[in-house]
């Protein structure tokens, strides 16, 4: 088996949440939280190197259109800093698609800027890693199981973080210290804490208060694979005028890994699945925000799908920005699980339909 094929097989396992690969030795290792090895205890500037990905489908280098998306550029990111990786959440801090806030599943913030050349990503600059802090100003990783920081949403200077293993949500006010801000646990429906320990809170989206929608001011929380009685994916409306629970129709055994709200009012859901026969698949579905309400079962059409024949990995984060030319650009990031067999990818596409 080639090195590349071996890596891709492992990617599929990781994307499905099978971090132990069903081997006794790895199963034991998985019990011990990895934050002691990959977390940081204080803010530190780090070096991040970038290698371009010129083609999204190496088998057909002339192809740039994939469903409703057009490939713009991509980077393979590496760093000599052992804490870099495990990226599970990604949000832009500006409208230009440059300054970003990323979140590691080991309780670490990453901030920096994407550098462009002619619209193509060429690298990262000014990257800093900092620990996610609790209300006492201590790294949340000091508390058992509070390291699995998987989801990220922004409401202006307020930042929300979902912790999957304890199924809690923390809120940070970046107006008070940026990544040095202290987090507080916010009240959530009791049903959230009943989600599966390792398939719980996986995606957060905040609907801006100024938006003309009944969900303005609502935090939407999606589970990775928390299922209702009908086998659909459980999601929650927190705060806002109509709090409650709804479901996303689960099809083809895909799980949710992140979501983003476009200025148009479309909610895009990033999904993934693993099969021993086909490996890993990545999908993006579009769901009208107006269809979401307490008790609703929502569904949407597929915009994009990719597999191991494309330059994908364990894609876990997605965000969007609009260029000066009016193009909607989607940015996706992958979680390498701190494995030498996986990669941290940063991919950008233009939404063309």
Helices and strands as residue ranges (DSSP letters): H 3-15, H 24-31, H 35-38, E 44-45, E 49-52, E 65-66, E 69-78, E 87-92, E 99-104, E 108-117, E 120-131, G 140-142, E 149-155, E 158-163, E 168-173, G 178-180, E 184-185, G 190-194, E 201-206, E 218-227, E 233-239, E 244-248, E 255-261, E 266-275, E 279-288, G 289-291, E 297-298, E 301-307, E 315-322, E 328-334, E 344-351
